[in-house]
Amino acid sequence: MLAQDAGTSTTPTPESAKKLETITVTGSRIRSVDVETAQPVITLSQADIQKTGLTNVGDILQNLTITGQPTFSKAAVLTSNTEEGGQYVNLYSLGENRTLVLVNGKRWMTSLNGYTDVSTIPVALIDRIEILKDGASSIYGSDAVAGVVNIILKDRFNGAAVSGYVGQNESGNDGTQQAYSFTVGTTTDKSSIVFAATYNKTGTVWAKDRDFTKYTFGDFDRSAGYSGTGPWGRFSYDGKTYVLNHTGDPNNIGVGADATQLSNYHVGVQDNDYFNATNQMMEQLPSELKSIFTEGTYNFSDNVTFKATGMYAERNSSTQVAGYPLTSTSQPNFPVYLSGESYYNPVPGTDLSFARRIVELPRVSSESAKSLHFDAGFEGNFEFLDHAWNWDAGFGYNKYDVDTTNTGNINLLNLQQALGPSFLNSQGVVQCGTAANPIALSQCVPFNILGGPSASTKEALNYIMAREHATDQSVQKDFTANITGGLFELPAGTFSFAAGVEHRNVSGYDQPDEMASAGYTTDLAAGPTSGSYTTNEAYLELNAPLLKDLPGAKSLAVDVASRYSHYSNFGSTTNNKYSFTWSPFDDLMVRGTFAKGFRAPTLGDLFGGGSQTFDGYTDPCDAKYGSTSNPTVAANCKAAGLASTFRQTDTAGNPVAGPNQQSTTPFVAGAGNAYLQPEHSTTRTLGLVYSPHYVDGLDMTLDYYDIKITNVITAIDANYVLDQCYQYSVQEFCSAFQRDANGQVVNLHRGNANLGWLETTGYNLGVNYRLPAFSFGKFVFNANVNYLDDWNQASTNDAPAINYAGQYGYNHWRANLGLDWTLGNWGATWGIRYYGAFLDQCWDATAGIHCNKPNYTSVNWGYGTGADRMGAAVFNDAQVRYQLPWKGQIAFGMRDIFDKHAPNTVNAYALGYNSSGSVDPTLDLGRYIYLQYNQQF
């Protein structure tokens, strides 16, 4: 009775139902013949996965109803870190580094910040995926707070198989995905070996190719997302702002006038001087994955087996965002001005402070992530005390290398030379230096920065562009030993145990580009990271069947587990878990767990060098988009010396045209803290598993969950810092930023600290019904529903909690419904994905734009008065398949059949998405069509 959660289901064969082999289910180390345990587990088979039409593990898991909005995804192209380009699992919206990812029950590789890139695991190699929906630190250690994803690969294979897949978005004919795999293997009584090679490729989706993504904030106000720093030169002189005359507009570059003549400039930034940066940006980034995999076993005897697994995967991806909005103070510690002696200066003799977006050089970040995994060990079984015992011991090695190259940022050292003194030489060529002291053209190329794109030369752009290179590596070495078996008999069954030890060493470094790190480029300056730690752990799990075949107690069993962990950096922690299963009669099982867990600080948390960031934020004190209708906010803003008419400004110095606009100066985020302590969690679950005997084929599960995390390691965003200061008067946040002479927020620091708590509660419902066979086929219906009751967060133990449930990214309701049909060689699946209604931030409460609840207010609402209730989003998917006589299968499918992309949302941009055009930009950009073929030999 395994709850499915992918819009599909799998019917067990009679043969599989007869087997009573003991197995290990994710969440427990004790082997058992029972599939249903006290821990709620979702299982996705390879057949389930193929029915989704998805080719990436990240997309498959994002499809689950218990996953939250991804922090990093192929749609978050504005995100700038080493996780960019990967895909991660965010169970219960508790953060991707609070979900433990295992492969074949063993820890998989993570980045310095504790994130596991599941996109490096080829879908074609997967036998099944088990998702444990509660905490399991007592069994697996750190990170198993929100849950555990155990990806189990194929280990036995006879013959050969090939598969091919191609698909693309109908709208725009883009986002093409290709997936090919080859598998070969052989199995004997003595040994087995399997080898596989896979290739996956996903094409680019450009934001400009769709109406609902070509503007930052969709149709709320198309101009609001325009950058105040456009492609044409702007400078300050004599108390005025001058902008070069040109023929362009925010969506078209045009041609500029002669920048050396002051008469060719107009005063003040006008509408056509702004720029729609999404014209140069990706909506979804491209990626390419190549992998090879092998696994072999050898039976030394009936009781001892050697097993080894090796996998190498290489993911290449890239992102493009618009050219850099360059200003004289892009790096405040290294300002650059247009020299009064430059040939291109329209005000000779006066150094000018300038601003201009270098659209000729879009910023491109190319990432190559190489994953190497190897594990080897022995496993066996024996009889002891008249009971079967199993053991294993082995070594695991994970290495994750990321190599990043960046182009499109500006080399400020060269820019300083290019904007320095220059003159027109005797050959009619502008040259650096002066006529008396010229600088050779091979050493310096003057740049006409105010002239805009039409005045730029290839040589000048090549001279000022920075070419950056950064490397990142994390290495994990893991030694484990486990044993499990029965100890003695109780009246209700065997008293069983499992025990084990683990030694793990984790090390890594992040070496950013030297010039960027020193602040000599326009890239976000970051410090290097380097560190390591070791941990020694031991666990014990006991399972006791207490009652059996009694009135009101067909069975009753309890399970207790405890794990001791000692870390070299912070010390020791012990975490316990208690669970039970109770069947009052044959059809019903009641289950529950109470678990303590923890998440150890990562290398990035402890040793991170910190990085500049341009955050999207809304100043609470802004008279139009802020929260000044809240009396507490208004009073705190007044106390900070701000007038009631204060406005947050854009890079042009004009009032912002919407909420969540990027900062005009860099903030600082992610600085490490060597004194961090682990997070602690408490998980409570209570559930029912019901299979009524009077309805053959019907299985139902209902589980309640409550997960609370304290001592949270917090990397907070700018909005959170400002809201905590002005709305909740938390002084430690008020000291984390300053305001300049014009009242604008500057020097905002947001780092890591053990701060506050968060808690989520809700319900999971699973229904799987195998209908009686009809002459026209067999049907299986399934439904998986998640109701998010609460998602509370408090910045400190004393601060009031904010409940985000029902707001953007925290939908109260999510559901997957599926109907599967088979008849002979034919099969079909229809799936429905439902995202419930939610509250989004108002665009303009006064004007009633994107604001159908203008009077809405709540202590949990951080955006003043007014909200916009966004209706539910429903996506329909279908697949038809046919089993060919020669062991082949062909399938044709569509996702989002009715082309119902989700509504625009204001807050999506704040999460790093290029636009606000989807509830889930990772999966849905309109109708997607695919064809796949599998062949076995």
N, C-alpha and C positions, 0 to 999 in steps of 0.2 A: 504493500500500500504506500508507494512512494509518490508524494505529491509532485506533479509536473508543473513547470512554470514557464513554458515557452510556446504556448498555444498548440502543443502537440501532446501525444501520449504514446506509451509503448505497452503492448499487451504481453505478459509473460507467456511463454510457451509451456505446454504440459510437461515437457521434459525438464525445463528449468524449475518448475514448481515442485518436482519430485526430489530434487537434490537437497540434501541436508548438510552440505559442506559448511564448515564454519567460515565466516568472513569477518573482516574488520570494517565497520562503518565509520565514516568520518565523524569525529567527536568522541570516540572511545577507542582505547587500545586493546580492549578485551574482545577476543574472537567469539562469535556467537552464530547460531543458526537463524536468529531473528534479524529481520531487515528493519522493522520499526523499532526505534529505541526511544529513550527519554528525550533525546535531542531532536529537534525538528530539522529534517534534512530534505533538500530538494535534489533530485537526480535528473540530469539531462543526458540521454544516450546519444550516440553518434547519429542515430536515425532522427531523433528530436532536433538535433542541431541542423541537419541537412534540410529539414522541413522549414526552417526559418529563412533560408536563402541568404544567411549571413556568413561571411568568410573570415571574420576576425573575432577572436575570443573576447576582446573588449566590447564589441557590438553585441555579441550574444549575451554577455552578462549584463550589459546595460539594458537589455530587454526585460530583465526580471523586475517584478513589481516592487521588490524591496530595495532596489538600487536608487540612489539619489542622483541629483544633477552632477555630472562629472566636473571635478575641479580642473582637470587637464583633459583635453580631448583634441581630436583632429579638427574641431571647429573653433577652438580657442586660440586663434592665430596670434592674438595680441599678448599671449602669455610668453614670457621670456625667462626660461630656465632650462636646466638639463632634462627635465621631464617632457619638454616640448617634443611632440611627435609620437609619444607613446600613448598607450591606453591603459586605464587603471580601473579598479573595482571599488565603488563607493557604497557599501551596504548601509542601509538605514540613514544615509546622508551624514554619517559620522566621520567621514574622511577616508581617503584611500589608504593611508598608512595605518588605519585601525582595522583593516581586513587582512588576515594572514592568507597568503597564497602558497599552496603546496602543489607539487607535481609528484604523483605516485607516493603521496604521503610524506614527502620530504620538502623542507623549506626551499623555495625558489629564490632566485637572485633579486636583490633590491638595489635601488639607487642610494646615494648618500643620505637622502631625505626619507628613506624607508618606503619608497613606492616600488611596487612590482609591476613592470611593464608586461602585461599579459599578451600584448600584440606580438611578442617574440615567440609565442607558443603556437605552432602551426595547427590549425583546426583539423587537417586531414589525419593527424596522428592521434587524435583523441578517441579513446574508447567511451568515456563518460566523464561528466563533471558532477561532483557532489558539492552542494553548498550547505554548510552548517549555518543555521540561522540564529545561533546564540554564541556566547563567549566560551572559549575553551583554553584559557591560559593554563589551567591546571593540567592539561594534557600536552599542549604544544608550546607553551611559554609566551613570550612577548608577542604583541600585535594581534592576537586572536581575541579582540575586544568586541567588534561588531559581528564577527563571524569568521568562518574559514571557507575558502574555496579550494577544493582538492581536485586537480585536473589529472585524471588517470589515463595514461597513454596505452596504446596497444602494445602487448608484450608477447603475444603468440600469433603467428600468421603463417599460413601455408599457401604457397603460390605467389601470384603477383596481382597487382591492381593499379590502375591509373584512373585519374579523375581530372576533369576540366570544368571550368566555370567562367562565364563572362556575363557581365551585367552593366547597366548604366542608367543614370537618371534620364527620364524622358524629356523633362524640361531642361533645355540647355545642352542635351546630348553630352553630358559631362559626368564627372565622378566615376568613370569607367573602372570596373573592378575585374581583375583576372585572377584566377587561382588554379594552379596545376599541381598535381602530386603524383608520385610514383612510389609504390611500396612493394617490397619483395621479402619473402621469408620462408623459413622451413622449420618444422617442429617434429621431433622424434621423441621416443620415450626417454632418451638420455639428455637431450639438449634442444634448445631453440634459439633462433636468431632472426631478427627482423631489421630491415634497413629501409629508410624512407628519405626521399628528397622532396621538398616543396618549394613552390614559387608563388608569391602573392604580390599583386600590384594594384594600387588604387590611384586613380587620376585626380587631377586638380579640379576644384570647383571655384570659380571666380565670383566674388560678391556682385560685381557689376552685371552679371548675366541673369539676375532675377530681380523683379520689381520689389519683392519684399526683403531683399538683402542689399540692394544697391545703395541704400541710405542707412546711416548708422541707427536711426530710430524709426525706420519704416515710414509710415504715412502720418505719424503724429505731427511731425514738423520736419520736413525733409532738410531744411537748412540748418536745423539745430545741431546736427552732427558735423557740420562743416568746420574745418580748421581755420582759425583766424590767421594762421601763417600760410599764405598761399604761395604759388610758384613765382610771384613777381616781387622784386626787391622792395623793401620797406626800410626807412631809416628815420631817426629822430634828429631834428635840427631846429634850432631857434624856437624851442617850445612846441613844435608842430611835428606831426607824423606825415611823411611823404611816401606815396606809393607810386610805382612806375605805371604809366599808362599802358594799356594792353588791350587786345581784342578778345581775351578769354573770359570764361565764366567758371563757376565752381566745378562744372563737369567737362569743360573743354579748355585745353591749354592756351591756344591762340598764339599771338605774336606780340612781342613787346617793343616799345619805342627805344630810341637811343638813350641808354642809361647814363651817359656822361653829361647830359644837358638837364639842368634843374627844371627847365620849362616843360620837360616831358613827364612831370610827376603831378599827381593830384594830392590834395591834402585830405587826410583821414582815410580810414579803411572803409571801402564801400562794399556792397553786396557781392559784386563780381570779383572782388579781391580774395574772397574766401575760397576754400578748396574742399571738394568732396574726396576725402582720402580713401574711401572704400573703392574708388575707381582703380586703385593700384593693389588692392588687397585680395588675398584668398579668403574664401568662405570656409573651405575645407582643404587641408593640406594633402599633398600627394605622399605616398609611401610605397616602398618596395621591400619585400621580405624574402630572403633566401635562407633555407635551412637544410641541414642534414641531421639524421637521427639514426641511432642504432641501439639495439638492446639485445643482450644475449644471456642465456641461462645454461648452466651445466649441472647436472645431477651427479654428484660424486657417489651418492648412494640414495636409497629411498628416504633417507632422513636428513641429508645435507645437500644444499643447493647453493651454487655461486651465481650471482646475478650482477650484471654491470650495465650501465646506461650512459650514453654519451650523446650530447646534442650541441650543435653550433648553429647559431642563427645570426643573421646580419640584417638589420633594418636600416634603410636609408630613407630619409624624409627631408622635406624642406618647407619653409614658410616664406611668404613674401608679404610685407606690409609697405605702406607708402613711404616715399622718400622722406628723409629726416627734416623736421621743422627747425631749421638752423637759426639760432640767434647768437648775438655776441656773447651772451652769458649762458649758452647751452651747458657748459661746465663752469659753474660759478667760480671755481678755484683757478680756472685758466681761461679768462675772457679773451676774446679776439675781436678786434675792430677793423673797419676799413680805413686804411691809412690815408691821411690827408695828402700824402704824396703819391697815391695810387693813380695811375692813368685813368682808371674807371670811376674815380670819385667825382660826383657832380658838384661837390662843394670843396674845391681845392683848398688845401691848407688846414682842413678840419677833419679830425678823426671822427668817424661816424659809427654809431651803434645801429646795427642792421638786424633784419629778420627776413628769412626767405626759405621756403620749403624746397629742398633739392629733389624735385620730382624726377630728374634725369637719372637718379641713382636709387631705385627702389631698394629697400633693405631686405636682403635675402639671407636666411640662416639655413645652412645645410648640415644635417646631423647624420652621423653614421654610428649606430649603436650595435655593438658586437656582444653577443651573449654566449658564454661557454659554460656548459654544465657537464659534470662527470660524477657518477657515484658508483661505488662497487661495494659488495659485501656478501656475507654468507647468511643464510637463513636455514632453519631446520626445525625438526619436531622430534619429540621423544615421549615416552610414557613414564610418569612418575606419580606415585601415590594412587595408582589405578586411574589416572586422568591424563588426557592429552595435553602436552605443553608445546608451545612454539616459541622460537627465539630468532633474533636477527642481530647482526652487528655490522657496521659499515662506515664508510667515509664518503662525504659529499663535498664537492668543490664547485663554487659558483664564481664566475668572473664577469663583470658587466663593465664594458668600456664604451665611452661616448666620446666621439671626436666631432667637434663643431667648428665650422668655418662660417664667417660672416662677411658679407660685402654690403656696401651701401651707406655705412656710417662714414663720418668725416674725420680724417686725420688732422687734428687741430694744429699740430706743429707745421705741417705743410700748408694748411690753410692760412696760418699766420704769415708765412712767407708769400703765399699767393695773393694775399690782400695787403701786403706791405708795399713799400715804394716800387713803382714801375714806370716805364717810359716807352715812347715809340721810337724804336731805333731807326737807323738809316735805311734799313730794308723794308720799313713800314710794318714791322712786327713789334707787338708790345712785349717788353722784356722786363724781368724782375730787376730791382736795383735802380740805380740812377745812371745817367749818361757818364758821370765821372767814375762810378763804381758799379758797373754792370755785373749781374749774376748770370752765368751761362744758362741757356735754355734747357740744357740737359740736367741742370740742378734745380731749376725752379720754373714753374709755368704760372703766369698771372691769371687770375680768375675774375671775370666780370660778374660778380655775384648779384648785383642789383639788376642786371639785364635780363634775368630769367632764362628759361630753357632755350629760347630762340637765340640767345647770345652765347651760350656755352659751347665750348669746343671739347672734342673727345680727349685731347691732350690735357686740358685743365682738369676735367673730371677725373681722369686717370690719376693725376697728380694728387688731388685732394682726398681721394677715396681711401678709406682705411681697409686693409685686408687683415682680418683677425682670425686667430686660431686658438681654440681652447680644448682642453682634455679633461676627462672625468673618469674615475675608475673606482669601483668598489669590488672587494674580494671577500668571500665568505668560505671558511673551512669548517666543516661540521663532522664530528665524530659521535656516533650514536650506538647504543646497545639497548635492546628491549627483550623482555620475556613475558609470556602470558600463559596461563593455564588454570586448571581446576585444583583446588586445595583439598576440599572435602565435601561430602554430601550433606545437604540440609533436607528436611522433609519436602521442601518445595523444589529442590534442584541443587545444582552444583554451586558452591561458593567459589567464585573465580577471582583472579587478580591479574594485574599487569603492572610491570615496573620497568624503569629504564633510567639511563643516565645519558647526558649529552654534554659535550664540550664544543664550544663554538668560538671562533675568532673572526672578527669583522674589522676590516681596515679599508681605507680609501682616501682619495684626494680629489680635489677640483682645482685645476690650474687655469684661471682665466687668461685671456690675452694680456700680455704685459703692458702694452700701451693703453689698452682700455682700462685695465686695473689702476694704472697710474693717473687716469683722468685726462689722457691726451687724445681721446677720441670722443665722439658724441654718443658712443655706446654707453650703456648703463655700467658705471664703474663698479666692480666687485672685487672683494678681497679673496685670496686663496683659502682653501679649506684642506685640512689634513688631520687625520686622527685614526685611532683604533681603540678597540676594547675587546675583552674576552669575557666569556660567561661559562660557568659550570652549573649544571642543573641535574636534578634527580626528581622523579615522580613516582607515585604509587596510586593505583586505582583498584578499588575493591567493588565487587558486585555480589549482592546477596539476595537470592530469591527467598522471600519470607513466607508467602502463602500460595497455595495452589489448590484448585478444585474444591473451594469452599463456598458456601452460600454468601453472595455479595463480594466474593474475592476469588474469581476464577484464577487470578494471579496477582501477586504483589511483589515487587522487587525494588531494591534501592541500590544506588551506585554512589560511591564516594571516591573522590580523586583529590590529590594534593601534589603540588609541585614547588620545590624549593629552587630558587635561582640566585646565584651570586654573580654580580657584575663588577668588573674591575674599576668602573668609574663611579658608581654610586652606592654599592653595597648589596644587601640581600633583600629579597622579598619572597613571601610564601603565599600561594594562592590556592584556595580550596573550592571544590565544586560538589554539590549534593543534588542528586536527581532521583526520580522515582518513576515507575510505571505501575499502574493499577488497572486491572480489568475486572469490573464488577460482574460482567458476563461476556460471552464469546464475542459479541459484535462490537464492543466498546472498549477502548483503552484511554485512560487518563494519564497524562504525563506532565512532568514539571521539573524545573531545574532552578537552583540558586547557585550562582557562581561569582567568585571574585576573580578579577583579571587585572592585567597591567599592560602598559606599553612603555618600553624603555626609550629614553631619548635617543634619537638617531645621531649619526656622525654629523649631519648637517645641523641638527638642533644644538649639538654640543660645540662644534668647531667651525660652524659656518662663518665665512668672511663677511657676509652682508653684501647687499647690492642696492644700487640706486633703482628707483622705480618711478614711473609716472602713473600714479593711481587715478582712476576715475572716481570722483567723489562729489558729493553735494554739501556745500557749506551750510550747516544748520542755521547760520545767521543770515543767509541770503534772504532778502525780503520777498522774493518771488517763489523760489523753489525750495527754500529751507523750511525749518520747523518753527518759525517765530510765532505761529499761532498758539504754540504751547507756552504757557506763562513762564514755566521754569526756563525754557530755552531763551525766551525773550529777555528775561532778567539776567541770565548769564552772559548773553551777548552784549547787553548794555554795560554790564560790569567789566567786560573786556574792552570797552571803549568804542564799540561799534554803534553807528547810528541806526535807527529803525529802517532807514532807506538803504542800508548797505547792500551791495551786490558783489557776488563772486564774478571775476572777470576771466575772459579767455586769453589766448596768447596775443591777441590784437589789442588787449586792454579794454575791450568792450564787455558789457554784462553778458553772462552766459545765456544762451538761448534755450537751455534745457537742463534737467538734472543730470548728475553723474558725468560731468565733464572732466577731462584729464587735467591734472595739475600742470601749471605752467613752469614750475621748477621741480627738479627731482626730489623725491622723498627717499628715505633709506629704510630698507626692509631686510629681515632675515639674518640679523647678526646673531652668532652663536652664543651660548651661555653654558660654560663648563660646569656650572653648579646646578643644572637642572636635575630634578628628581623624576622618577617615572610617574606616568598617569596611573590612576587606579580606577577600576570599574566594578560595578555590581550589576549582574544580569539576573533577571527573574523571568521565567517563562512558565506558562501553564496552558496545556492544550488537550484536545480531544481527537482521537482517531476513531472513526465510526465506519464500519462496513456491515450494513444490515443484511442479515441472511435472507430476508424476504425480498430484497432487490439485488439479484445477482449482478455482479460487476460494478457495483457502486461503492466508491471509497470517498470518504470526506475527512478533512482535517481542519481544525480550528485552533490557532495558537495565539495567545496573548504574550506580548513582550514588553519588558521595561528594562532599559539599559541606561545606567547613570555613570558618567565619567567625572571624576574629581581630579584636582591637581593638574588641570588640563595644560598641556604644553601648547601655548597659544602663539600663532603668527597672525596677528590681527590686521585688518585692512584699515584704510584711512577713514572710511565712513564710521567704522566701529569706534575708532579713537575719538573722533569728533562727537559722535552721539553720546558716548560714555561721559565725555566732559560736559557737554552743554545740556543734554537731556537728563543725565543722572548725577551730575556734579561729582564724578569720581576724579579726585584731584591728581592721582598718578597719571591719568590720561591727559589732563590739562597741561601737564608739564612736558608732554611728549611732542609738542609742536610750538611754533612761534607764529607771529603775524608781522608782516612787513609794514612799512610806513603807510601803505594804502589799505591795510587791514587784511591782505590776502594771506592765506595759510602757507607757510614756508617751513622748511627744516623739520618736517614731520618724520619722526622715527617710530617704526613699528617692528619690534623684534620678537624674540622668543622668551617666554616666561611661564612658570607654573602658576596659572592664574584662573580662578573660577571653576565652573563646572558646567556640564551640559547633560541633558537627559531626554530620551525619546521613549514614547510608549505607543502601542498600536496593536493591531490584530491582523493575522494572516489567515485567509480562508482558502482551502484547496478542495476542489471537487473533481473527481475523475470517474466517469460512467461509461463502461463498455456495454452498449446496448445489445439486446439479443440479435442474433444474425437474421438478416432478411434476405429474400431472394435477390434483392437489388443491392446487396452489399452489407458490410459491417461498418458500424459507426462507433466512434469513441468521442465523447464530449468531455471537455475539461475547462475548468475555470480557476483562476488564481487571482485573489483580490487582496490588496493591502489597504488597510485604513490607518492613516497616521493620526493618532489622537492628539499627541503633544510633541513638540520639539523645542525644549526650553534651553536657554543659555544665559549664564550670568558671568559677567566679566570678572567679578571677585566674589568671595563668599558673602560679602556684605551688600553687594549691589543687587538691585531687583532683577529678577529673571525676565527674559524676553521670550515669548512663545511664538515661534515662526511658523507653526503648523497652519496651513491654509494660505500662506504667502507664496510668492514666486519661488519655485525650486523645492517647495515643501507641500505638494498637493496632498490634501486629505485622502483622496481616493486615487488608486491606480489599480487597473485590472487587465488581465489577459484572458480572453475567451477563445476556445478553439474547438473545431469540429473536424474530425479525421474520418475519411471514408476509404474503404478498400473493397475491390471486387475483382477477383482473379489477379491479373497482372496490372490492373489499374489502381491508382490511389490518388487522393486529393486531400488537401487541408485548407481550411478557411480559418483565419485568425483575426481577432479584433483586439486592438490595444487601446485602452481607455486611460486618459489623463484627466483627472477631475478639475473642476473649476478652482480658481485661486485668486487672491488679491494681488494686484500689481500696483506699483507706484503711479500716482496721477502724473500726467504730463503737465497740465495746467488746470488746477482746480477752479481758479477764478473764471476762466473762459470755458470751462466744461469740456476741454479737449482730453480725450482718453481718460475720462473721470466720471463714471456713472454713479459713484457714491461720494459726492463732493463734501458731505458733512460727516464722513466716517472718521472716527478717532478712537484710539485704544492705547492703553499703556504699552501694548506690544507692538505698536506701529511707530516706526521711527521716521515717518515722513510728514509729520504735521497733520493737518486736517485734509481729508480727502483720500480716496482710493479708487481703483478701477477694478471691478470684478470681471475677470476673464472667464469665459465659458469653457466647458469641457472640450477637449480635443480627442477625436476618435479616428483611428487609423485602421484600415482594413487591408489584410494581406491574404494572398492565396497562392497555392501551388498545385499543379497537376503533374503526375509522374506515371511512367509506364515501365514495367519490368520486361526487358527484351529477352528473347529465347537464348541468346548467347551470353548470358550472365552479365548483361549490361542494363543500366537504368538511365533513362533520360527524364529530366524534370524541367518544367517551365513555370516561372512564378512572377508575381508582382508584389511589391510592397507599396503601401499607400495607394491602393487601386483607384480611389476617387480623387486623388491629387489634393488632399486636404492638409496642406501644410499648416502648422500651428500658427496662432495669432502672434503679432508682434508684441513684445514685452519690453518695457523700459529697462527693467533691471538686468536683462540678459547681458547688456554691454558691460555692466559692472563686474561680471564674472570673467571677462577677458575674451568674450565672443566678439568677432568683428562687427556683427550686427545683432539686432534683437529680434530676428525673424523666426524663431522657433522655440517651442517648449523644450525640445531636445534636438539641438542642431546636429548632434552626432549621427542621428539615425534618419531624420526626415527632412528632405528638401524637395518634396513632391514625389510623383510616381516614379518607381524604380522597377526596371524589368530585367530579368536574368534567365539564363539557360545553363543547366549543369548536366554533366554526363559522367557516369561511373562505370568502369569496366573491370571485371575480375577475370583472372585466367587460372 
